[in-house]
Amino acid sequence: MTLDDLIALNDEIAALVRAGVPLEQGLAELGGDLPGRLGQFTAALAQRNGPRAYAAEFIGSFALVFAGCGAIAIGKLPNTGVALAFGLVIAVMIYALGHVSGAHFNPAVSVGFAIGRHFPRTMILAYAAFQIAGAVTGALALRAILGQGAALGVTAPTGTDLQSFAMEGILTFFLMLVITAVATDCRAVGEAAAVAIGGAVALGALVGGPVSGASMNPARSLGPALVSGDFSHIWVYLAGPLLGSVVAAIVYRWLRMGQAESIPATGEGR
């Protein structure tokens, strides 16, 4: 299926929605695994945009660290304010750049999308490299503005590494579940994707912040760690989010397949 075919499919879906056609009937008329084909559409857009997609991932990751970790570094906001800052910057950047790169801003999300067949595996390393570069640049900007003594929001467990590993894995599982649903499944309310994803980030920060720092993002942790030179516990913030994201992608793929099986592939049963 070419990009033109996928764009035409997108137009067909929009026409069906405007006409008020029930989803089950629309799926039957269009045929095949529509959510899977929409995933191909997202992947094709990322491949077509190429350098622009990489630049968007860099900018979004920069903004995440600059705003989110900046809220920590300034030290004037309570925990709820810091959580809100992380959630808001993600929501804003999704609205701004989602149509360019898919707005991953997180290597764990890129890996999860690839596992769910919504993103080319050949692009994972490039996306991750620009995400990490953006995070490092964001941390460097904070260091330049606030000075050497400023905390850069380096993630660190308040308890044991194992506790934080579990917290990061579970929080990222729910984050990736939300992302996969609103970004790849036509049955979800896609218009609210930025709000839902930003809300999931803020909720994770509220719940997990006091335990692990609620990174949910290897790039977000690596950026401040590289600039500050503090790599203690870094494995927690690499392995935990990656594991949670992969499990979420597998689980949601199973959930979606189970629902698709109940939808007739032809006109039978209407």
C-alpha positions as CSV (number, residue, x, y, z in Angstrom):
1,M,0.0,0.0,0.0
2,T,1.4,3.3,-1.1
3,L,1.3,6.6,0.8
4,D,-1.3,7.9,-1.8
5,D,-3.4,4.8,-1.0
6,L,-3.2,5.5,2.7
7,I,-4.2,9.1,2.3
8,A,-7.2,8.0,0.2
9,L,-8.1,5.6,2.9
10,N,-7.9,8.4,5.5
11,D,-10.3,10.5,3.3
12,E,-12.7,7.5,3.1
13,I,-12.8,7.2,6.9
14,A,-13.4,10.9,7.3
15,A,-16.3,10.7,4.8
16,L,-17.9,7.7,6.7
17,V,-17.6,9.5,10.0
18,R,-19.2,12.7,8.6
19,A,-22.0,10.5,7.1
20,G,-22.7,9.0,10.5
21,V,-22.0,5.4,9.4
22,P,-21.6,3.0,12.4
23,L,-18.0,2.0,12.9
24,E,-18.8,-1.7,12.5
25,Q,-20.5,-1.1,9.1
26,G,-17.7,1.2,8.0
27,L,-15.0,-1.4,8.9
28,A,-16.9,-4.0,6.9
29,E,-17.2,-1.8,3.9
30,L,-13.6,-0.7,3.9
31,G,-12.4,-4.2,4.7
32,G,-9.3,-5.5,6.4
33,D,-7.7,-4.4,9.6
34,L,-8.4,-0.7,9.5
35,P,-6.5,0.2,12.7
36,G,-3.4,-1.7,11.3
37,R,-3.7,0.2,8.0
38,L,-3.9,3.5,9.9
39,G,-0.7,2.5,11.7
40,Q,0.9,2.1,8.2
41,F,-0.3,5.6,7.4
42,T,1.4,7.0,10.4
43,A,4.6,5.2,9.6
44,A,4.6,6.3,6.0
45,L,4.2,9.9,7.1
46,A,7.2,9.6,9.4
47,Q,9.3,8.1,6.6
48,R,8.2,10.8,4.1
49,N,9.0,13.7,6.4
50,G,12.5,12.3,7.1
51,P,14.8,15.1,8.4
52,R,11.8,17.2,9.4
53,A,10.5,14.4,11.6
54,Y,13.9,14.1,13.2
55,A,14.0,17.9,13.8
56,A,10.5,17.7,15.3
57,E,11.6,15.0,17.7
58,F,14.6,17.1,18.7
59,I,12.5,20.2,19.4
60,G,9.8,18.3,21.3
61,S,12.4,16.5,23.5
62,F,14.2,19.8,24.1
63,A,10.9,21.4,25.2
64,L,10.2,18.5,27.5
65,V,13.4,18.8,29.4
66,F,13.6,22.6,29.3
67,A,10.1,23.1,30.6
68,G,9.6,20.0,32.8
69,C,13.1,19.8,34.3
70,G,13.2,23.6,34.3
71,A,10.2,23.5,36.7
72,I,12.3,21.3,39.0
73,A,15.5,23.3,38.6
74,I,13.8,26.7,39.4
75,G,12.5,25.1,42.6
76,K,9.4,27.4,43.1
77,L,6.7,24.9,42.2
78,P,5.1,22.3,44.4
79,N,5.0,18.7,43.2
80,T,1.6,19.2,41.6
81,G,3.0,22.2,39.6
82,V,5.9,20.2,38.4
83,A,3.6,17.4,37.3
84,L,1.4,19.9,35.5
85,A,4.4,21.4,33.7
86,F,5.5,18.0,32.3
87,G,1.9,17.2,31.2
88,L,1.3,20.6,29.6
89,V,4.6,20.6,27.6
90,I,3.8,17.2,26.2
91,A,0.3,18.2,25.3
92,V,1.4,21.4,23.6
93,M,4.2,19.7,21.7
94,I,1.9,17.0,20.4
95,Y,-0.5,19.7,19.1
96,A,2.5,21.5,17.5
97,L,4.5,18.7,16.0
98,G,2.4,15.5,16.0
99,H,1.6,15.9,12.3
100,V,5.3,16.1,11.5
101,S,6.8,13.2,13.4
102,G,4.1,11.5,15.4
103,A,5.3,13.3,18.5
104,H,7.1,10.4,20.2
105,F,9.7,12.5,22.2
106,N,10.5,9.3,24.0
107,P,12.6,6.3,22.8
108,A,10.3,3.9,24.8
109,V,7.4,5.2,22.8
110,S,9.2,4.7,19.5
111,V,10.1,1.1,20.5
112,G,6.5,0.5,21.6
113,F,5.1,1.8,18.3
114,A,7.6,-0.5,16.4
115,I,6.5,-3.5,18.4
116,G,2.9,-2.7,17.6
117,R,3.8,-2.3,13.9
118,H,2.9,1.4,13.8
119,F,6.4,2.6,13.2
120,P,9.3,1.4,11.0
121,R,11.9,-0.4,13.1
122,T,14.6,1.0,10.9
123,M,13.9,4.4,12.2
124,I,14.1,3.7,15.9
125,L,17.8,4.5,16.3
126,A,17.5,7.8,14.4
127,Y,14.5,8.9,16.4
128,A,16.1,7.9,19.7
129,A,19.3,9.8,18.8
130,F,17.5,13.0,18.1
131,Q,15.3,12.6,21.1
132,I,18.4,12.2,23.3
133,A,20.1,15.1,21.6
134,G,17.1,17.3,22.2
135,A,17.0,16.3,25.9
136,V,20.8,17.0,26.3
137,T,20.4,20.4,24.6
138,G,17.5,21.2,26.9
139,A,19.6,20.4,29.9
140,L,22.5,22.4,28.6
141,A,20.2,25.4,28.1
142,L,19.0,25.1,31.7
143,R,22.6,24.9,32.9
144,A,23.6,28.0,30.9
145,I,20.7,30.0,32.1
146,L,20.5,28.9,35.8
147,G,24.2,28.3,36.4
148,Q,26.4,25.4,37.6
149,G,24.7,25.1,40.9
150,A,21.2,24.5,39.5
151,A,19.6,21.1,39.9
152,L,18.7,19.8,36.4
153,G,16.0,17.3,37.4
154,V,18.2,14.2,37.4
155,T,16.0,11.2,38.2
156,A,16.9,9.2,41.2
157,P,15.0,6.7,43.4
158,T,13.9,7.7,46.9
159,G,13.8,4.0,47.9
160,T,15.4,1.0,46.3
161,D,16.3,0.6,42.6
162,L,13.9,-2.3,42.4
163,Q,11.0,-0.1,43.7
164,S,11.7,2.6,41.1
165,F,12.2,0.0,38.3
166,A,8.7,-1.4,39.1
167,M,7.2,2.1,39.3
168,E,8.7,3.2,36.0
169,G,7.6,0.1,34.2
170,I,4.0,0.3,35.4
171,L,3.7,4.1,34.8
172,T,5.1,3.7,31.3
173,F,2.8,0.7,30.6
174,F,-0.2,2.9,31.3
175,L,1.3,5.9,29.4
176,M,2.0,3.7,26.3
177,L,-1.5,2.1,26.5
178,V,-3.1,5.5,26.3
179,I,-0.8,6.7,23.5
180,T,-1.4,3.5,21.4
181,A,-5.2,3.8,21.9
182,V,-5.6,7.5,21.0
183,A,-2.9,7.6,18.3
184,T,-3.5,4.4,16.4
185,D,-7.0,3.1,17.0
186,C,-9.8,4.8,15.0
187,R,-12.3,3.8,17.7
188,A,-10.6,6.1,20.2
189,V,-11.3,9.9,20.4
190,G,-8.2,11.0,18.4
191,E,-9.0,14.7,18.6
192,A,-8.3,14.5,22.4
193,A,-5.0,12.7,22.0
194,A,-2.8,15.5,23.2
195,V,-5.0,16.0,26.3
196,A,-5.1,12.3,27.1
197,I,-1.4,11.8,26.7
198,G,-0.4,15.0,28.6
199,G,-2.9,13.9,31.3
200,A,-1.3,10.5,31.5
201,V,2.1,12.1,31.9
202,A,0.9,14.5,34.6
203,L,-0.9,11.7,36.5
204,G,2.2,9.5,36.4
205,A,4.3,12.4,37.7
206,L,1.8,12.9,40.6
207,V,1.7,9.3,41.6
208,G,5.3,8.1,40.8
209,G,7.2,11.4,41.3
210,P,7.8,10.8,45.0
211,V,9.0,7.3,44.4
212,S,11.1,7.3,41.2
213,G,10.8,10.8,39.8
214,A,8.3,9.4,37.2
215,S,10.5,9.7,34.2
216,M,8.7,7.3,31.9
217,N,11.2,8.3,29.2
218,P,14.9,7.3,28.8
219,A,15.7,10.5,26.9
220,R,14.3,12.7,29.7
221,S,16.5,10.9,32.2
222,L,19.6,10.7,30.0
223,G,19.7,14.4,29.1
224,P,20.1,15.8,32.6
225,A,22.3,12.8,33.5
226,L,24.8,13.4,30.7
227,V,25.0,17.1,31.4
228,S,25.4,16.7,35.2
229,G,27.6,13.6,34.9
230,D,25.4,11.7,37.3
231,F,24.7,8.2,36.0
232,S,23.8,6.5,39.2
233,H,20.7,4.4,38.9
234,I,20.4,5.2,35.2
235,W,19.6,1.6,34.3
236,V,16.3,2.0,36.2
237,Y,15.2,4.8,33.8
238,L,16.3,2.9,30.7
239,A,15.1,-0.6,31.4
240,G,11.9,0.3,33.3
241,P,10.2,2.5,30.6
242,L,11.4,0.3,27.7
243,L,9.9,-2.8,29.4
244,G,6.6,-1.1,30.3
245,S,6.2,0.3,26.7
246,V,6.9,-3.1,25.0
247,V,4.4,-4.9,27.3
248,A,1.8,-2.2,26.7
249,A,2.2,-2.4,22.9
250,I,1.7,-6.2,23.0
251,V,-1.3,-6.0,25.3
252,Y,-3.1,-3.3,23.3
253,R,-2.4,-5.2,20.1
254,W,-4.1,-8.2,21.7
255,L,-7.0,-6.1,22.9
256,R,-7.5,-4.6,19.5
257,M,-7.3,-8.0,17.7
258,G,-9.9,-9.4,20.1
259,Q,-12.3,-6.5,19.2
260,A,-11.6,-6.8,15.5
261,E,-12.5,-10.5,15.5
262,S,-16.1,-9.6,16.6
263,I,-16.6,-7.2,13.7
264,P,-17.9,-8.9,10.5
265,A,-15.5,-8.7,7.5
266,T,-18.4,-8.7,5.0
267,G,-22.0,-7.5,4.9
268,E,-23.1,-10.6,6.9
269,G,-25.1,-10.0,10.1
270,R,-26.1,-6.4,9.2
